[in-house]
Amino acid sequence: MKYHTQMEAAKAGIFTPQMEAVSKEEHIAPEKLMQRMAAGTIVIPANCHHKSLKPRGVGKGLRTKINVNLGISGDCRDYTCELAKAKMAWKYDAEAIMDLSDYGKTNKFRRQLLDLSPAMIGTVPVYDAVGYLEKDLKEIQAKDFLEVVRAHAEEGVDFMTIHAGINRKSIDSFERSGRKMNIVSRGGSLIYAWMKMTGNENPFFEYFDDLMDILYEHDVTISLGDAMRSGCNYDSTDASQISELVELGLLTKRAWEHNVQVMIEGPGHMAINEVAPNMLLEKRLCHQAPFYVLGPLVTDIAPGYDHITSAIGGAVAAAAGADFLCYVTPAEHLRLPSIPDVKEGIIATKIAAHAGDLAKNVSGAHDWDNRMSDARQKMDWNTIFQEAIDPEKAKEYFESTRPTDVHTCTMCGKMCAVRNMNAIMSGKDIHLQ
């Protein structure tokens, strides 16, 4: 049987090479993997044109994956810098990269990424519409947006954020809600503005079946965008967000009928006590489809440190069932991130993802921590560095103030509890002078 998408293959009982790679990496039985893919609870975003891709699974029972955002803006147009950020993402094994470039002709850089990247590549086609079509937003026709989607699909993009749930019905809830931050989703705000200026329905909602035909042809996973995500704690879990989430659940089933893989995007800012309930609500309303979250950021007061506010929320989200975390850098809300910002965001988000995997008891997650604990008990510094999530930083910190006794560090010196317990329990005396 010929198949176009990984979901279609799974439903037919065909074990694809992409499934085989995920099965081996995640230690999940082929039958279980195919069953969950057929049900839509696991996706493998893998455009048939993306030849350099290392296939990764996202969803139920798998490791929590992370995404790195990059791309130029009208004020910062250095593609060399953005490629360096991509290399940083590959170095630290980020599973996905989203090119969010929103200025000029972006396809040359996107094709370069696709030629080089083992990570999944995602885009938000509405960002590219103005530059690709060379039209002002108001002048773009409904079917023009689908033309941009097709172009991205033909280039090899693995997943696309499509804000299809913001329609006339969900807009009514938003306009009556009295939000502090209105719509903070860039793509969502563009769709809302287009709808208000033209008087038309959201083209991605109105022509959803046509959209599915394009995605099906190239096996592009749709990431149903959260145009109504909260941009501050005050707006979290409000009528706008929930109204859109209901629509996303309905669209999920329609996409599955077309054998198109689906992820759901989730809330941005909310207090820490709301994070886990939101994960459960999304899973219920969207039929257990994989959940992709930005943060969530658990407080609004930390510009310059939002990689931390995001990692706190991300760890709670992952523990409660989120499958995919979008990184946040220290530059969030302030500027386009630098290369060091990107590294900080990657590491913070990988910590959050792994913390969630420990809580979910994902296969192999505890093994990593156990290897680190064994190395620490032995004061085996080389192994400690190797097992560290950021080996370079760990080694740099240790070697910056070397201890006189290699079996300690300069924090405790000869009073090191690990050193002294090793000595006492092996029958030796300890000497502190």
Buried (B, 14 or more C-beta within 10 A) or exposed (E): EEBBBBBBBBBEEBBBEBBEBBBEBBEBEEEEBBBBBBBBBBBBBBBBBBEEBBBBBBBBBBBBBBBBBBBBEEEBEEBEBBBBBBEBBBEBEBBBBBBBBBBBEBBEBBEBBBEBBBBBBBBBBBBBBBBBBEEEBEEBEBEBBBBBBBBBBBBBBBBBBBBBBBBEBBBEBBEEBEBEBBBBBBBBBBBBEBBEEBEEBBBBBBBBEBBBEBBBBBBBBBBBBBBBBBBBBBBBBBBBBBBBBBBBBEBBEBBBEBBBBBBBBBBBBBBBEBBBEBBEBBBEBBBBBBBBBBBBBBBBEBEEBBBBBBBBBBBBBBBBBBBBBBBBBBBBBEEBBBEEBBBBBBBBBBBBBBBBBBBBEBBEBEEBEEBBEEBBEEBBBEBBBBBBBBEEEBBEEBEEEEBEEEBBBEEEEBEBEBBBEBBEEEEEEEEEE
